[in-house]
Amino acid sequence: MNIIKANNYDDMSRKAANIISAQVILKPDCVLGLATGSSPLGLYSHLVERYQQGDLDFSHTKSVNLDEYLGLTHDNPQSYYYFMNENLFRKINIVPENTHIPDGTAADADKACADYEKTIQSLGGVDLQLLGLGNNGHIGFNEPETPFEQTTHCVDLTESTIQANSRFFDKLEDVPTQACTMGIKSIMMARKILIIVSGKGKADIVHKAFFGPVTTSVPASVLQLHPDVTLVADAEALSLCPL
């Protein structure tokens, strides 16, 4: 695992944007695995700025997103479909048909998950997968004790994840309790993985995930077994790590 130490959130975002930019420049038709939440907002802002300056071209790039809440329509501001379009897709020249997000409104959620896994494979797999890190070590919505061999699936969100996500909603009861997520096996099949983490509140889980035992109780710990992982984290997030 390659660990890059950043000074703060913006420095982390810039360094991570450098890695994704290099991927797009070196392989314009690459498949990017993308994430949502507060962690990648700065990174996406840097990518948009570089596109606007003429330094990046996404016209041949394809994307697949990690996950989507079940039950939220595309026009719901809290859906990940809405998030990606507002924060990245509509601000760059990626072709809409080349972007893929799990269908959280499908009548048959299990079939939608299976179809999404097939979509990933039909694209030739993910060249670079972007990840954040949950407070309990989840990656995507793969909660503790998720089997490592799991592919794209529906999941019941834990109470801690619901609480963490409630900051994006008006009321706690508005937070979806289920999601469709790429599985740990799906994530591990990516050729490269980029994980971004910031803040003192993540210091303990960063230490457990990347310096502790590989265990399903800390899903992100499986990334220690991947041959090409880069962790970009700020000084606070790395404060407990023996670097």
Secondary structure, 3 states (H helix, E strand, C coil): CEEEEECCHHHHHHHHHHHHHHHHHHCCCCEEEECCCCCCHHHHHHHHHHHHCCCCCCCCCEEEECEEECCCCCCCCCCHHHHHHHHCHHHCCCCHHHEECCCCCCCCHHHHHHHHHHHHHHCCCCCEEEECCCCCCCECCECCCCCCCCCCEEEECCHHHHHHHHHHCCCHHHCCCEEEECCHHHHHCCCEEEEEECCHHHHHHHHHHHHCCCECCEHHHHHHHCCCEEEEEECCCCCCCCC
